[in-house]
Amino acid sequence: MIEQITSCKETYGCILVEESVKNANSGVLRCIVRGLLEKYDRVVCVCLSSTPSDFAASFSAEKQSKLVCIDLFSDVDGWRETGCNLSQFLSNPKSSLTNFSSKVAVVIDSLSDIVLYRNVSTACRLIRRLLSSKESPKIETVVGRVLTELHRSDDDEVVEKLRYYANVIVSIEKMPVGSKVVTTVEQKLSSGKVTRKVGACSVPRRAWAVLPIGCGHPSAVP
């Protein structure tokens, strides 16, 4: 099941990748992005947990040419006034996604950062707007990463609210043993039934480079 998800041959709407702090940067998100880059002419990544160059480093030059990164990591609060910041993006997310002639996928790395800087309602509202065929007709797939076990009092509530919008939830159970990551995949079917399967995802070594795990951006520290 997980190999089917990472290949992205089917369209799932919203995919949520759940990683605990100890299992962060498992490489599964980048495996999914690699599949999206095979399927779409353009994949837009909203970078909050790492710089665009760090995120793109996991992919070949050919794949990087199809990747469009929105850098919210470098100046998330807009203090430096060097480019797009989180407030600007959230006020009109589709303004960054209108120059495409075909369907695109959007990756948010990570939703936990949006919860940190704003709140879970803002993160949910963003997902809803991106999935809206009326507001964002060019967007076919939305993928978001969320960190669990952050020792917040509302951690479970945050995850459950984000899960509500996901058609597929990929939870990381164990970090790589060799090149395999053990995952649990939950899929909501149109019938209302939920399937749950445990499987191993093959993660190329290049995909699990050491990167910031999110929710620890320097500008978040007073």
N, C-alpha and C positions, 0 to 999 in steps of 0.2 A: 504493500500500500504506500509506504513512504517513497519508494522509487517512482511510483506513479505520480505522486504529488510533486516531487522535485523535477520530474521531466516536463511538467506543465503542458502535457499534450491536451489535457482537458481544461476547461475554464471553470474555476471554482468560486469566482466572485471575491470573497474575502478569506484570506489565509492568515491565521495568527500563529506565530512561532513563540512558544513559551520556553524561556530558559531561566533556571535559578541562577543566583549569583555565582554559585560554585561551578555551574555548568555553562557559564556565559561564553559567547563566541565559540560555540560548538562547530560552526561551519555550515550548519544546516540552512540557515538563511541564505548564505551565498550559493549553496547548491540550488536552492529554489530560484534565485536570481539568474543563475546560469541557465536554467531551464527557460525562464522568461525571455532571456536574450536570444534563445533559439526560436522562440515563438513570435516575438514582437520585433518590429523595426526599431522601436524606442522603449526603453525602460527608464522611468524617472525615479531617482532615489532621493528622498528627503533625509539629509544627513544631519543628525543631532548627536550621535554617539561617537562619531569619528569624522575626520576631514574627508572630503571627496577623494583626495588622492589615496588615502589609506584604504577607503572602501573599494576603490577601483583597482587597487593593486592585486586583488585576488583573481583578476580576470585577464585574459589575453588582450593584446592590442586590438585585435579584431572585435572582441566583445566590448571593449572599452569605447569603441567608436559608436556603439549603439546605446551607451549608458549616459543619461543626462542627470547630473547631480545638482541638487539645490543645497547650497552650503549654509546651514543654520548653526553649524558647530562653531565657526570662527567668531561670530558676533551675535550670539543667540539673543541677547537683550538689546542689541542696537546701540550699545555704548560707544563703539568705535565708528559707527556710521560708515562702514566700509562696503555694505551690500545689503542683501536681504536678511531680515531678522525674523524671529518667530512671530512677533505681533503682525508684521506685514503679511507674512505667509498665511497665518490663520484668518486674517480679515478677508482675504480673497484668494484661496488656494488655487482656484481654477485659472487665475490669471497666468500662472506659470505653466499651464497645461493646454493652452489654446492653439499653439503653433504646430500642431501635428495633423497630418492628413489622414492617418489611419489610427486604429485602436492602439492604446498603450497600457502598460501596467505601471502601478505606482508602489514603491516600497518605502515604508516609514521605519527608519532605524534611529531611535526607537520610540515607540509609544510611551514607554516609561519616562522618557525625558519630557514629553509633553505634559504628562501627569505631574512631574516634579515642578516644572516651571509654571504650569497653570493648574489644571485639575483633571479628574477623569472625565467629567462632563465635556470638557473641551476636546479631549482625545476622541470620545465617542461621537461628538458632533462632526469632527473632521472626517472620520470614517464614513459617517452617514452621507455627508456632502460629496465625498469622492465616489461613493457607490451610487449616487443619485443619477439616473439616466437623464434627468431634466437639467441638473446643474452641471454635470460632467459627462456629456455623451460620449467622449472619446475614451474614457477609462473603462476597461473591461475587467481588470484584476487589481485588487489592493492587497498588499502583503505587509504585515506589521510585526515587529518584534517587541515582546514585553518581558521584563525581568520580574521574577517572583522571589519570594523570601527576602524582601528588602528590609524586613523587620519594622514595617510600618503597621500601625494599628489597624489600618483599613486595607491591608494588602489583599486579602481574599475578596473583599468587595470590589476593589479595582479590577482584579482579574476577571471576576464574574461579569462585570459590566462590559468589558471589552470582548469577552467570549460571546456575548449576546449577538454581536454583529458578524461573527465568523461562521463561514460555512465549513471550514476545515480548521482544526486546532492540532498543531504539532507540538508535543511536549517532549523535551529532552530528558531522558531517563539516566543515561550514562554517557560520559565523555568518551572520546575515541579510544578504542582498543585496537591498535593497528590503524586501519583506516575506516573503522566502523563506529557509528554513533547509534546507540539504542534509543528508539523513539516510540512514543504512543501517538497514534493518529486517530482523532475523532472526526467523523464526517456526518454532517446533518443532511439527511436525504430529503427530497421534496415530499415524501410521504410523511415526514415528521419523525421517522425512525432515526436513531443515532447509532452508527457503527463505530466500533473501537478495535483497533488492531495494533499489536506491538510488532516492531520490525527493526531491522538494522539498515542504516543509511550509509552508503559509501561516500566518504568525504575526502576529496583530494587534499593532500598536505597543504597545498597553496591556499585552500579555503579557510584553514583555521590558523591563520597568522595571528599573532598577539595584537589585539586592538583594545582600545578603551571599552569597558563594558556598558558605559552609559550611566546616567544619574550620578555623575561625579565630575561634570564639566567644571573647569576652573572658575568660570564666571558665576557659578552657582554658590561659590564660597565667598562670604562677605569679606 
